[in-house]
Amino acid sequence: MRQIALAAAGAAALLAFAAGWWGNDAGGRREFAAPAVPEWVLPKPIVTDVSGFTKFLARAPFGSPAEQAKPGPAGPQPASPGNAAAAQWRVGGIVTSETSRYLVVLIRRPGENTTRTEVRNPGEELPDGSIVRTVESADVTIDRQGTIIRIKMFAQN
C-alpha cells in the first residue's frame, strides 16, 4: 500500500509540473507590447546671466525688511575722526563669471534705517572713498588711501 501511495504522489507531482509547463505557453492569448520609450536627449546648457544675478542680489538683500532696519556691523571704514558721518558699508555678495565680476555692497547712510544695495565693478569707488581693485570668487581687494585690504567673503573680517 505504501508503494502505491508513493507512486500516486509522484504521478501527481509530475502532472503538476507538466500542467505548469504547458500553462506558460501563450496559446493564442494576445500579448501586449511595451510602450515606446522616447530617445534620451542631452539637456540644454544653462546660459549664465551675470547681470540678472546681479540685479537679483541688488533688489533682494539678505534678510527681511525688519532685519535690514536693525543696525548691523559696520563695513570697513577708515580710522579717521573726520569720517564719522560717512556711510557704513559691507560686502553683500560677489558675482563672477568668465567675462565679468561684480561686487554687491550693502550701504547704510547716516540717519537712515534702511540698507541699500549697490553694485560696484573693479576700479569704482566705495562710499568711504576706497577703490575696488580686484573682485575674485571668494574675496575682494580694496585700496583705502594707499593701503591694500583684502576682504574674504566667508570669513569674519
SETOR-236204 format. One record per atom (N, C-alpha, C): residue number from 1; residue in one letter; atom name; x, y, z. Coordinates in pm, whole numbers. Atoms other than C-alpha are relative to their C-alpha. Example, Ala and Ser with C-alpha at 12.3 -4.5 7.8 and 13.67 -1.06 7.14 Angstrom:
<atoms>
+-----+-----+------+--------+--------+--------+
|   n | res | atom |     c1 |     c2 |     c3 |
+-----+-----+------+--------+--------+--------+
|   1 |   a |    N |     89 |   -119 |      0 |
|   1 |   a |   CA |   1230 |   -450 |    780 |
|   1 |   a |    C |     90 |    120 |      0 |
|   2 |   s |    N |    -82 |   -119 |     -6 |
|   2 |   s |   CA |   1367 |   -106 |    714 |
|   2 |   s |    C |    -77 |    109 |     73 |
+-----+-----+------+--------+--------+--------+
</atoms>
This chain:
<atoms>
+-----+-----+------+--------+--------+--------+
|   n | res | atom |     c1 |     c2 |     c3 |
+-----+-----+------+--------+--------+--------+
|   1 |   m |    N |     81 |   -117 |      0 |
|   1 |   m |   CA |      0 |      0 |      0 |
|   1 |   m |    C |     87 |    126 |      0 |
|   2 |   r |    N |    -89 |   -115 |     -9 |
|   2 |   r |   CA |    284 |    229 |     76 |
|   2 |   r |    C |     57 |     30 |   -137 |
|   3 |   q |    N |    -57 |    -22 |    132 |
|   3 |   q |   CA |    431 |    183 |   -272 |
|   3 |   q |    C |   -102 |     65 |    -94 |
|   4 |   i |    N |    104 |    -59 |     84 |
|   4 |   i |   CA |    100 |    274 |   -435 |
|   4 |   i |    C |    -15 |    148 |     35 |
|   5 |   a |    N |     13 |   -139 |    -43 |
|   5 |   a |   CA |     77 |    595 |   -227 |
|   5 |   a |    C |    116 |     83 |    -53 |
|   6 |   l |    N |   -117 |    -72 |     51 |
|   6 |   l |   CA |    433 |    695 |   -327 |
|   6 |   l |    C |    -11 |     19 |   -151 |
|   7 |   a |    N |     16 |    -10 |    145 |
|   7 |   a |   CA |    360 |    622 |   -692 |
|   7 |   a |    C |   -105 |    105 |    -36 |
|   8 |   a |    N |    106 |    -98 |     25 |
|   8 |   a |   CA |     39 |    830 |   -677 |
|   8 |   a |    C |     50 |    141 |     26 |
|   9 |   a |    N |    -55 |   -132 |    -32 |
|   9 |   a |   CA |    222 |   1121 |   -512 |
|   9 |   a |    C |     97 |     45 |   -108 |
|  10 |   g |    N |    -94 |    -32 |    107 |
|  10 |   g |   CA |    496 |   1107 |   -777 |
|  10 |   g |    C |    -72 |     37 |   -128 |
|  11 |   a |    N |     77 |    -29 |    121 |
|  11 |   a |   CA |    241 |   1099 |  -1057 |
|  11 |   a |    C |    -68 |    135 |     11 |
|  12 |   a |    N |     64 |   -130 |    -21 |
|  12 |   a |   CA |     58 |   1399 |   -906 |
|  12 |   a |    C |    102 |    113 |    -16 |
|  13 |   a |    N |   -104 |   -102 |     13 |
|  13 |   a |   CA |    383 |   1593 |   -883 |
|  13 |   a |    C |     40 |     17 |   -146 |
|  14 |   l |    N |    -36 |     -6 |    141 |
|  14 |   l |   CA |    471 |   1508 |  -1243 |
|  14 |   l |    C |   -110 |     68 |    -81 |
|  15 |   l |    N |    111 |    -66 |     67 |
|  15 |   l |   CA |    124 |   1613 |  -1359 |
|  15 |   l |    C |     -3 |    149 |     29 |
|  16 |   a |    N |     -4 |   -142 |    -36 |
|  16 |   a |   CA |    153 |   1945 |  -1171 |
|  16 |   a |    C |    111 |     73 |    -75 |
|  17 |   f |    N |   -112 |    -59 |     74 |
|  17 |   f |   CA |    491 |   2011 |  -1331 |
|  17 |   f |    C |    -37 |     18 |   -147 |
|  18 |   a |    N |     37 |     -6 |    141 |
|  18 |   a |   CA |    357 |   1933 |  -1680 |
|  18 |   a |    C |   -106 |    106 |    -24 |
|  19 |   a |    N |    105 |   -101 |     15 |
|  19 |   a |   CA |     46 |   2150 |  -1629 |
|  19 |   a |    C |     58 |    141 |     10 |
|  20 |   g |    N |    -65 |   -130 |    -12 |
|  20 |   g |   CA |    262 |   2441 |  -1517 |
|  20 |   g |    C |     82 |     34 |   -122 |
|  21 |   w |    N |    -83 |    -21 |    120 |
|  21 |   w |   CA |    494 |   2396 |  -1814 |
|  21 |   w |    C |    -86 |     41 |   -118 |
|  22 |   w |    N |     86 |    -33 |    113 |
|  22 |   w |   CA |    213 |   2397 |  -2067 |
|  22 |   w |    C |    -83 |    126 |     27 |
|  23 |   g |    N |     77 |   -121 |    -34 |
|  23 |   g |   CA |     36 |   2680 |  -1882 |
|  23 |   g |    C |     74 |    129 |    -37 |
|  24 |   n |    N |    -77 |   -118 |     37 |
|  24 |   n |   CA |    317 |   2921 |  -1966 |
|  24 |   n |    C |     -4 |     30 |   -149 |
|  25 |   d |    N |      9 |    -20 |    144 |
|  25 |   d |   CA |    256 |   2878 |  -2338 |
|  25 |   d |    C |   -105 |    106 |    -29 |
|  26 |   a |    N |     94 |   -107 |     33 |
|  26 |   a |   CA |     86 |   3185 |  -2492 |
|  26 |   a |    C |   -129 |    -57 |    -56 |
|  27 |   g |    N |    118 |     74 |     45 |
|  27 |   g |   CA |   -152 |   2952 |  -2673 |
|  27 |   g |    C |   -110 |     87 |    -55 |
|  28 |   g |    N |    104 |    -81 |     61 |
|  28 |   g |   CA |   -339 |   3216 |  -2870 |
|  28 |   g |    C |    -38 |    123 |     82 |
|  29 |   r |    N |     30 |   -122 |    -76 |
|  29 |   r |   CA |   -351 |   3476 |  -2594 |
|  29 |   r |    C |     75 |    117 |    -60 |
|  30 |   r |    N |    -61 |   -121 |     55 |
|  30 |   r |   CA |   -276 |   3831 |  -2703 |
|  30 |   r |    C |    100 |     57 |     97 |
|  31 |   e |    N |   -103 |    -59 |    -88 |
|  31 |   e |   CA |     47 |   3974 |  -2564 |
|  31 |   e |    C |      9 |    149 |    -28 |
|  32 |   f |    N |     -7 |   -145 |     12 |
|  32 |   f |   CA |     83 |   4345 |  -2500 |
|  32 |   f |    C |    145 |     42 |    -17 |
|  33 |   a |    N |   -135 |    -51 |     24 |
|  33 |   a |   CA |    386 |   4527 |  -2635 |
|  33 |   a |    C |     31 |    110 |    103 |
|  34 |   a |    N |    -42 |   -105 |    -94 |
|  34 |   a |   CA |    583 |   4752 |  -2401 |
|  34 |   a |    C |    -13 |    136 |    -69 |
|  35 |   p |    N |     13 |   -133 |     62 |
|  35 |   p |   CA |    517 |   5125 |  -2458 |
|  35 |   p |    C |    136 |     48 |    -51 |
|  36 |   a |    N |   -124 |    -52 |     60 |
|  36 |   a |   CA |    773 |   5300 |  -2677 |
|  36 |   a |    C |     63 |    102 |     94 |
|  37 |   v |    N |    -73 |    -91 |    -87 |
|  37 |   v |   CA |   1037 |   5477 |  -2472 |
|  37 |   v |    C |     64 |    107 |    -87 |
|  38 |   p |    N |    -62 |   -104 |     82 |
|  38 |   p |   CA |   1139 |   5818 |  -2611 |
|  38 |   p |    C |    152 |     -5 |     13 |
|  39 |   e |    N |   -146 |      1 |      0 |
|  39 |   e |   CA |   1503 |   5850 |  -2705 |
|  39 |   e |    C |     52 |    110 |     93 |
|  40 |   w |    N |    -57 |    -95 |    -94 |
|  40 |   w |   CA |   1718 |   6025 |  -2444 |
|  40 |   w |    C |     65 |    113 |    -76 |
|  41 |   v |    N |    -55 |   -119 |     64 |
|  41 |   v |   CA |   1816 |   6380 |  -2537 |
|  41 |   v |    C |     84 |     74 |    102 |
|  42 |   l |    N |    -88 |    -76 |    -87 |
|  42 |   l |   CA |   2103 |   6578 |  -2390 |
|  42 |   l |    C |    -70 |    128 |     45 |
|  43 |   p |    N |     65 |   -123 |    -46 |
|  43 |   p |   CA |   1970 |   6862 |  -2168 |
|  43 |   p |    C |     68 |    123 |    -60 |
|  44 |   k |    N |    -54 |   -124 |     53 |
|  44 |   k |   CA |   2013 |   7215 |  -2295 |
|  44 |   k |    C |     94 |     63 |    102 |
|  45 |   p |    N |    -91 |    -63 |    -95 |
|  45 |   p |   CA |   2309 |   7401 |  -2142 |
|  45 |   p |    C |    -63 |    126 |     61 |
|  46 |   i |    N |     51 |   -118 |    -71 |
|  46 |   i |   CA |   2231 |   7672 |  -1887 |
|  46 |   i |    C |     83 |    121 |    -42 |
|  47 |   v |    N |    -68 |   -123 |     40 |
|  47 |   v |   CA |   2313 |   8021 |  -2007 |
|  47 |   v |    C |     19 |     85 |    125 |
|  48 |   t |    N |    -29 |    -81 |   -118 |
|  48 |   t |   CA |   2484 |   8227 |  -1738 |
|  48 |   t |    C |    -38 |    145 |    -27 |
|  49 |   d |    N |     44 |   -138 |     13 |
|  49 |   d |   CA |   2319 |   8566 |  -1690 |
|  49 |   d |    C |     51 |     77 |    122 |
|  50 |   v |    N |    -61 |    -68 |   -114 |
|  50 |   v |   CA |   2555 |   8756 |  -1461 |
|  50 |   v |    C |    -74 |    127 |     34 |
|  51 |   s |    N |     71 |   -125 |    -30 |
|  51 |   s |   CA |   2367 |   9084 |  -1497 |
|  51 |   s |    C |   -133 |    -30 |     69 |
|  52 |   g |    N |    124 |     39 |    -67 |
|  52 |   g |   CA |   2044 |   8905 |  -1400 |
|  52 |   g |    C |     24 |    -40 |    145 |
|  53 |   f |    N |    -34 |     36 |   -137 |
|  53 |   f |   CA |   2211 |   8755 |  -1093 |
|  53 |   f |    C |     31 |    125 |     83 |
|  54 |   t |    N |    -35 |   -123 |    -70 |
|  54 |   t |   CA |   2346 |   9097 |  -1001 |
|  54 |   t |    C |   -126 |     79 |     33 |
|  55 |   k |    N |    125 |    -72 |    -27 |
|  55 |   k |   CA |   2002 |   9257 |  -1035 |
|  55 |   k |    C |    -78 |    -68 |    111 |
|  56 |   f |    N |     70 |     72 |   -106 |
|  56 |   f |   CA |   1854 |   8983 |   -818 |
|  56 |   f |    C |     61 |     31 |    137 |
|  57 |   l |    N |    -66 |    -30 |   -126 |
|  57 |   l |   CA |   2114 |   9038 |   -547 |
|  57 |   l |    C |    -22 |    145 |     41 |
|  58 |   a |    N |     18 |   -142 |    -31 |
|  58 |   a |   CA |   2066 |   9414 |   -571 |
|  58 |   a |    C |   -141 |     29 |     49 |
|  59 |   r |    N |    137 |    -32 |    -41 |
|  59 |   r |   CA |   1688 |   9401 |   -530 |
|  59 |   r |    C |    -44 |    -81 |    121 |
|  60 |   a |    N |     42 |     85 |   -110 |
|  60 |   a |   CA |   1666 |   9125 |   -269 |
|  60 |   a |    C |    117 |    -20 |     97 |
|  61 |   p |    N |   -110 |     18 |    -96 |
|  61 |   p |   CA |   1924 |   9189 |      4 |
|  61 |   p |    C |    -35 |   -109 |    100 |
|  62 |   f |    N |     16 |    112 |    -91 |
|  62 |   f |   CA |   1974 |   8920 |    262 |
|  62 |   f |    C |    -79 |     41 |    123 |
|  63 |   g |    N |     82 |    -25 |   -117 |
|  63 |   g |   CA |   1711 |   8907 |    534 |
|  63 |   g |    C |   -128 |     72 |    -35 |
|  64 |   s |    N |    127 |    -68 |     21 |
|  64 |   s |   CA |   1363 |   9051 |    574 |
|  64 |   s |    C |     17 |    150 |     20 |
|  65 |   p |    N |    -12 |   -144 |    -21 |
|  65 |   p |   CA |   1295 |   9428 |    571 |
|  65 |   p |    C |     14 |     38 |    148 |
|  66 |   a |    N |    -14 |    -29 |   -143 |
|  66 |   a |   CA |   1261 |   9418 |    952 |
|  66 |   a |    C |    143 |    -23 |     47 |
|  67 |   e |    N |   -139 |     26 |    -37 |
|  67 |   e |   CA |   1607 |   9263 |    984 |
|  67 |   e |    C |     93 |    104 |    -58 |
|  68 |   q |    N |    -84 |   -101 |     63 |
|  68 |   q |   CA |   1751 |   9521 |    746 |
|  68 |   q |    C |     -4 |    131 |     78 |
|  69 |   a |    N |     12 |   -125 |    -74 |
|  69 |   a |   CA |   1623 |   9806 |    966 |
|  69 |   a |    C |     84 |     -1 |    127 |
|  70 |   k |    N |    -84 |      8 |   -120 |
|  70 |   k |   CA |   1826 |   9677 |   1262 |
|  70 |   k |    C |    141 |     44 |    -34 |
|  71 |   p |    N |   -138 |    -37 |     28 |
|  71 |   p |   CA |   2172 |   9828 |   1291 |
|  71 |   p |    C |     88 |   -124 |     -8 |
|  72 |   g |    N |    -89 |    114 |     19 |
|  72 |   g |   CA |   2426 |   9580 |   1157 |
|  72 |   g |    C |    144 |     42 |     23 |
|  73 |   p |    N |   -141 |    -35 |    -16 |
|  73 |   p |   CA |   2802 |   9562 |   1184 |
|  73 |   p |    C |     45 |     89 |   -114 |
|  74 |   a |    N |    -49 |    -94 |    100 |
|  74 |   a |   CA |   2978 |   9840 |   1002 |
|  74 |   a |    C |     99 |    -69 |    -90 |
|  75 |   g |    N |    -99 |     51 |     94 |
|  75 |   g |   CA |   3179 |   9761 |    695 |
|  75 |   g |    C |    134 |     65 |     27 |
|  76 |   p |    N |   -131 |    -60 |    -19 |
|  76 |   p |   CA |   3543 |   9851 |    664 |
|  76 |   p |    C |     -6 |    152 |    -14 |
|  77 |   q |    N |      0 |   -147 |      0 |
|  77 |   q |   CA |   3583 |  10219 |    749 |
|  77 |   q |    C |    140 |     49 |     32 |
|  78 |   p |    N |   -129 |    -55 |    -38 |
|  78 |   p |   CA |   3892 |  10434 |    761 |
|  78 |   p |    C |     -4 |     50 |    144 |
|  79 |   a |    N |     -5 |    -37 |   -141 |
|  79 |   a |   CA |   4004 |  10516 |   1110 |
|  79 |   a |    C |     33 |    149 |     15 |
|  80 |   s |    N |    -24 |   -143 |    -15 |
|  80 |   s |   CA |   3990 |  10894 |   1069 |
|  80 |   s |    C |   -117 |     65 |     72 |
|  81 |   p |    N |    109 |    -61 |    -75 |
|  81 |   p |   CA |   3791 |  11112 |   1310 |
|  81 |   p |    C |    -89 |     88 |    -87 |
|  82 |   g |    N |     81 |    -86 |     87 |
|  82 |   g |   CA |   3669 |  11335 |   1025 |
|  82 |   g |    C |   -100 |    -78 |    -83 |
|  83 |   n |    N |     89 |     81 |     81 |
|  83 |   n |   CA |   3485 |  11043 |    865 |
|  83 |   n |    C |   -112 |    -61 |     84 |
|  84 |   a |    N |    102 |     53 |    -89 |
|  84 |   a |   CA |   3231 |  10992 |   1147 |
|  84 |   a |    C |   -136 |     -5 |    -68 |
|  85 |   a |    N |    130 |     -6 |     65 |
|  85 |   a |   CA |   2938 |  11083 |    917 |
|  85 |   a |    C |     -2 |    -79 |   -131 |
|  86 |   a |    N |     -5 |     75 |    125 |
|  86 |   a |   CA |   3048 |  10852 |    631 |
|  86 |   a |    C |   -100 |   -117 |      6 |
|  87 |   a |    N |     94 |    111 |      9 |
|  87 |   a |   CA |   2811 |  10582 |    512 |
|  87 |   a |    C |     69 |   -130 |     42 |
|  88 |   q |    N |    -51 |    132 |    -36 |
|  88 |   q |   CA |   2856 |  10236 |    661 |
|  88 |   q |    C |    -27 |    -93 |   -117 |
|  89 |   w |    N |     19 |     94 |    109 |
|  89 |   w |   CA |   2903 |   9960 |    406 |
|  89 |   w |    C |     59 |   -135 |     38 |
|  90 |   r |    N |    -53 |    135 |    -18 |
|  90 |   r |   CA |   2967 |   9588 |    395 |
|  90 |   r |    C |    -23 |    -78 |   -128 |
|  91 |   v |    N |     12 |     83 |    119 |
|  91 |   v |   CA |   3008 |   9320 |    132 |
|  91 |   v |    C |   -127 |    -83 |     13 |
|  92 |   g |    N |    124 |     77 |      1 |
|  92 |   g |   CA |   2670 |   9169 |     43 |
|  92 |   g |    C |     10 |   -124 |    -87 |
|  93 |   g |    N |    -14 |    115 |     87 |
|  93 |   g |   CA |   2783 |   8933 |   -230 |
|  93 |   g |    C |    103 |     28 |   -109 |
|  94 |   i |    N |    -95 |     -9 |    110 |
|  94 |   i |   CA |   3026 |   8862 |   -511 |
|  94 |   i |    C |    -58 |    -83 |   -114 |
|  95 |   v |    N |     51 |     69 |    117 |
|  95 |   v |   CA |   2909 |   8768 |   -861 |
|  95 |   v |    C |    112 |     -3 |   -104 |
|  96 |   t |    N |   -107 |     11 |     98 |
|  96 |   t |   CA |   3167 |   8632 |  -1106 |
|  96 |   t |    C |    -42 |    -94 |   -112 |
|  97 |   s |    N |     14 |     91 |    114 |
|  97 |   s |   CA |   3166 |   8472 |  -1450 |
|  97 |   s |    C |    131 |      3 |    -76 |
|  98 |   e |    N |   -123 |      1 |     78 |
|  98 |   e |   CA |   3423 |   8410 |  -1720 |
|  98 |   e |    C |     37 |    138 |    -50 |
|  99 |   t |    N |    -25 |   -129 |     64 |
|  99 |   t |   CA |   3385 |   8764 |  -1855 |
|  99 |   t |    C |    -19 |    120 |     91 |
| 100 |   s |    N |     25 |   -118 |    -83 |
| 100 |   s |   CA |   3271 |   8990 |  -1570 |
| 100 |   s |    C |      0 |    -35 |    148 |
| 101 |   r |    N |     -3 |     15 |   -145 |
| 101 |   r |   CA |   3295 |   9043 |  -1195 |
| 101 |   r |    C |    -67 |    121 |     63 |
| 102 |   y |    N |     72 |   -106 |    -68 |
| 102 |   y |   CA |   3067 |   9244 |   -969 |
| 102 |   y |    C |     13 |    -18 |    151 |
| 103 |   l |    N |      4 |      1 |   -146 |
| 103 |   l |   CA |   3074 |   9336 |   -601 |
| 103 |   l |    C |   -133 |     61 |     42 |
| 104 |   v |    N |    127 |    -52 |    -51 |
| 104 |   v |   CA |   2737 |   9378 |   -428 |
| 104 |   v |    C |     29 |     57 |    139 |
| 105 |   v |    N |    -32 |    -71 |   -122 |
| 105 |   v |   CA |   2769 |   9635 |   -150 |
| 105 |   v |    C |   -130 |     40 |     69 |
| 106 |   l |    N |    114 |    -42 |    -81 |
| 106 |   l |   CA |   2514 |   9689 |    130 |
| 106 |   l |    C |     40 |    130 |     71 |
| 107 |   i |    N |    -38 |   -134 |    -48 |
| 107 |   i |   CA |   2515 |  10059 |    226 |
| 107 |   i |    C |   -110 |     54 |     92 |
| 108 |   r |    N |     91 |    -72 |    -90 |
| 108 |   r |   CA |   2357 |  10243 |    519 |
| 108 |   r |    C |     55 |    139 |     22 |
| 109 |   r |    N |    -38 |   -140 |    -14 |
| 109 |   r |   CA |   2374 |  10620 |    513 |
| 109 |   r |    C |    -32 |     48 |    141 |
| 110 |   p |    N |     28 |    -53 |   -133 |
| 110 |   p |   CA |   2385 |  10822 |    838 |
| 110 |   p |    C |   -143 |     53 |      8 |
| 111 |   g |    N |    137 |    -46 |    -21 |
| 111 |   g |   CA |   2035 |  10885 |    973 |
| 111 |   g |    C |   -106 |    -84 |    -69 |
| 112 |   e |    N |     96 |     87 |     67 |
| 112 |   e |   CA |   1872 |  10614 |    759 |
| 112 |   e |    C |    -12 |   -133 |     74 |
| 113 |   n |    N |     22 |    129 |    -65 |
| 113 |   n |   CA |   1718 |  10294 |    895 |
| 113 |   n |    C |     -2 |   -115 |   -100 |
| 114 |   t |    N |      4 |    105 |    101 |
| 114 |   t |   CA |   1729 |  10103 |    567 |
| 114 |   t |    C |    138 |    -20 |    -61 |
| 115 |   t |    N |   -125 |     34 |     66 |
| 115 |   t |   CA |   2012 |   9930 |    390 |
| 115 |   t |    C |    -28 |     -6 |   -150 |
| 116 |   r |    N |     13 |      2 |    146 |
| 116 |   r |   CA |   2050 |   9996 |     17 |
| 116 |   r |    C |    106 |    -94 |    -57 |
| 117 |   t |    N |    -93 |     89 |     67 |
| 117 |   t |   CA |   2219 |   9760 |   -222 |
| 117 |   t |    C |     47 |     67 |   -129 |
| 118 |   e |    N |    -57 |    -56 |    122 |
| 118 |   e |   CA |   2454 |   9886 |   -493 |
| 118 |   e |    C |    104 |    -97 |    -55 |
| 119 |   v |    N |    -95 |     86 |     68 |
| 119 |   v |   CA |   2678 |   9715 |   -745 |
| 119 |   v |    C |    124 |     82 |    -34 |
| 120 |   r |    N |   -127 |    -66 |     31 |
| 120 |   r |   CA |   3046 |   9805 |   -785 |
| 120 |   r |    C |     84 |    -94 |    -87 |
| 121 |   n |    N |    -94 |     71 |     86 |
| 121 |   n |   CA |   3293 |   9697 |  -1054 |
| 121 |   n |    C |    141 |     36 |     44 |
| 122 |   p |    N |   -139 |    -37 |    -32 |
| 122 |   p |   CA |   3672 |   9691 |  -1016 |
| 122 |   p |    C |     32 |    138 |    -58 |
| 123 |   g |    N |    -35 |   -136 |     40 |
| 123 |   g |   CA |   3805 |  10048 |  -1032 |
| 123 |   g |    C |    -98 |    104 |     50 |
| 124 |   e |    N |     99 |    -96 |    -47 |
| 124 |   e |   CA |   3490 |  10206 |   -886 |
| 124 |   e |    C |     20 |     30 |    149 |
| 125 |   e |    N |    -18 |    -48 |   -137 |
| 125 |   e |   CA |   3472 |  10397 |   -558 |
| 125 |   e |    C |   -110 |    -51 |     92 |
| 126 |   l |    N |     94 |     42 |   -104 |
| 126 |   l |   CA |   3307 |  10275 |   -237 |
| 126 |   l |    C |    -43 |    124 |     79 |
| 127 |   p |    N |     52 |   -116 |    -72 |
| 127 |   p |   CA |   3108 |  10505 |     -3 |
| 127 |   p |    C |    103 |     70 |     89 |
| 128 |   d |    N |    -99 |    -64 |    -88 |
| 128 |   d |   CA |   3410 |  10566 |    225 |
| 128 |   d |    C |    120 |     54 |    -77 |
| 129 |   g |    N |   -110 |    -53 |     80 |
| 129 |   g |   CA |   3635 |  10669 |    -65 |
| 129 |   g |    C |     99 |   -106 |    -45 |
| 130 |   s |    N |    -88 |    109 |     42 |
| 130 |   s |   CA |   3809 |  10332 |   -104 |
| 130 |   s |    C |    -31 |    -36 |   -145 |
| 131 |   i |    N |     16 |     42 |    138 |
| 131 |   i |   CA |   3860 |  10193 |   -452 |
| 131 |   i |    C |      2 |   -153 |     -7 |
| 132 |   v |    N |      3 |    145 |     21 |
| 132 |   v |   CA |   3765 |   9836 |   -554 |
| 132 |   v |    C |    111 |    -33 |   -100 |
| 133 |   r |    N |   -111 |     37 |     89 |
| 133 |   r |   CA |   4084 |   9686 |   -702 |
| 133 |   r |    C |    -30 |   -130 |    -74 |
| 134 |   t |    N |     29 |    128 |     64 |
| 134 |   t |   CA |   4001 |   9319 |   -767 |
| 134 |   t |    C |   -120 |    -65 |     66 |
| 135 |   v |    N |    113 |     78 |    -51 |
| 135 |   v |   CA |   3693 |   9100 |   -730 |
| 135 |   v |    C |     25 |   -144 |    -43 |
| 136 |   e |    N |    -19 |    143 |     25 |
| 136 |   e |   CA |   3757 |   8725 |   -702 |
| 136 |   e |    C |   -123 |    -74 |     50 |
| 137 |   s |    N |    119 |     75 |    -39 |
| 137 |   s |   CA |   3508 |   8446 |   -635 |
| 137 |   s |    C |    -19 |    -10 |    151 |
| 138 |   a |    N |     12 |     13 |   -146 |
| 138 |   a |   CA |   3584 |   8432 |   -259 |
| 138 |   a |    C |     48 |    121 |     77 |
| 139 |   d |    N |    -47 |   -118 |    -71 |
| 139 |   d |   CA |   3735 |   8771 |   -178 |
| 139 |   d |    C |      5 |    121 |    -92 |
| 140 |   v |    N |    -11 |   -126 |     73 |
| 140 |   v |   CA |   3766 |   9133 |   -282 |
| 140 |   v |    C |    117 |     79 |     59 |
| 141 |   t |    N |   -113 |    -81 |    -45 |
| 141 |   t |   CA |   4069 |   9364 |   -263 |
| 141 |   t |    C |    -35 |    146 |    -24 |
| 142 |   i |    N |     28 |   -143 |     13 |
| 142 |   i |   CA |   4021 |   9734 |   -196 |
| 142 |   i |    C |    125 |     79 |     35 |
| 143 |   d |    N |   -111 |    -93 |    -26 |
| 143 |   d |   CA |   4263 |  10027 |   -188 |
| 143 |   d |    C |    -57 |    115 |     82 |
| 144 |   r |    N |     48 |   -106 |    -90 |
| 144 |   r |   CA |   4197 |  10254 |    109 |
| 144 |   r |    C |    116 |     95 |     28 |
| 145 |   q |    N |   -101 |   -105 |    -16 |
| 145 |   q |   CA |   4418 |  10562 |     79 |
| 145 |   q |    C |    141 |    -58 |     -6 |
| 146 |   g |    N |   -132 |     59 |     20 |
| 146 |   g |   CA |   4715 |  10357 |    -45 |
| 146 |   g |    C |     23 |   -130 |     74 |
| 147 |   t |    N |    -12 |    126 |    -73 |
| 147 |   t |   CA |   4661 |  10063 |    191 |
| 147 |   t |    C |    -88 |   -104 |    -69 |
| 148 |   i |    N |     75 |    106 |     66 |
| 148 |   i |   CA |   4558 |   9741 |     17 |
| 148 |   i |    C |    -60 |    -91 |    107 |
| 149 |   i |    N |     72 |     82 |    -98 |
| 149 |   i |   CA |   4295 |   9547 |    216 |
| 149 |   i |    C |    -74 |   -109 |    -75 |
| 150 |   r |    N |     68 |    115 |     60 |
| 150 |   r |   CA |   4166 |   9201 |    129 |
| 150 |   r |    C |   -113 |    -43 |     93 |
| 151 |   i |    N |    117 |     40 |    -78 |
| 151 |   i |   CA |   3814 |   9113 |    247 |
| 151 |   i |    C |    -47 |   -135 |    -53 |
| 152 |   k |    N |     46 |    133 |     38 |
| 152 |   k |   CA |   3721 |   8744 |    244 |
| 152 |   k |    C |   -151 |     -7 |     16 |
| 153 |   m |    N |    146 |      7 |     -1 |
| 153 |   m |   CA |   3359 |   8667 |    165 |
| 153 |   m |    C |    -52 |    -89 |    112 |
| 154 |   f |    N |     52 |     96 |    -95 |
| 154 |   f |   CA |   3320 |   8370 |    400 |
| 154 |   f |    C |     81 |     -7 |    129 |
| 155 |   a |    N |    -76 |     -2 |   -125 |
| 155 |   a |   CA |   3540 |   8474 |    691 |
| 155 |   a |    C |    -32 |    131 |     70 |
| 156 |   q |    N |     23 |   -124 |    -74 |
| 156 |   q |   CA |   3489 |   8726 |    967 |
| 156 |   q |    C |    123 |     88 |    -15 |
| 157 |   n |    N |   -109 |    -96 |     20 |
| 157 |   n |   CA |   3697 |   9035 |    899 |
| 157 |   n |    C |     15 |     91 |    119 |
+-----+-----+------+--------+--------+--------+
</atoms>
